[in-house]
Amino acid sequence: MSEPKAPAAPHRPVPWFEYVRAYANPGLSSCITDGILRLDGMPMAATWVDVVATRIVEWAVAKRQTVVLLTPDPYDLLIPLTAAAVHVGRIIELARQKGTNPPLPTDARVAVVTSRMRLRTAYRRLSLRTAKLFEAVPAATRLPTGGIAVLGRANARIDWGTLFVERAADLRKVKGLTLVVVDLPIYDWNELEGLQIPKIVVGHDPADRLVLRSDHPRFCLGR
């Protein structure tokens, strides 16, 4: 009598976070998973929600698509990570095109609309191993006079790459923007609707009126 066949191994279900692949490797999401992205000099303790959200951002930026991201953690760092994803992706793209080492500074310009100072300071704390993002891609803020003040620029030849403002109205007459990152809630959305550039809208409340009225793709991320 032949021995009975061993039962077939059950099919391993695909984890939900594997459904969203990185747009490119390397990119910021792979820098997170490989431990290259640092916060205060230490590998960033990111969750899979952070990784997947960053992958969605990479795809949206590459396809010039506005998207809405809803995350469960109001204390996450997705706002500065989104700005970093744009710059890291552009630096890698320029390095491939030009073949320069070290790579050329990014020419991308990202505006971040947020009133939370914690997110501004988090941008300064990001680095790729020992290379501080803030030094390679300086941040800036809009002055009450209408001018733009560049913060902590170690290299005077490098212009700002990430502009932090508290209101969308502060982006009037700012030219050459690559992307606008919006931290909900925001009360002058009509100012953004006139900007014909992609936007990454980040919120934590599914009932936010701007989330409900948006006709752009929405991604609700859970743990």
Secondary structure by P-SEA (a helix, b strand, c coil): cccccccccccccccccccccccccccaaaaaaacccccccccccccaaaaaaaaaaaaaaaabbbbbbbbcccccaaaaaaaaaaaaaaaaaaaaaccccccccccbbbbbbcccaaaaaaaaacccccccccccbbbbbbccccbbbbcccccccccccbbbbcccccccccccccbbbbccccccccccccccbbbbbbbcccccccccccccbbbbbcc
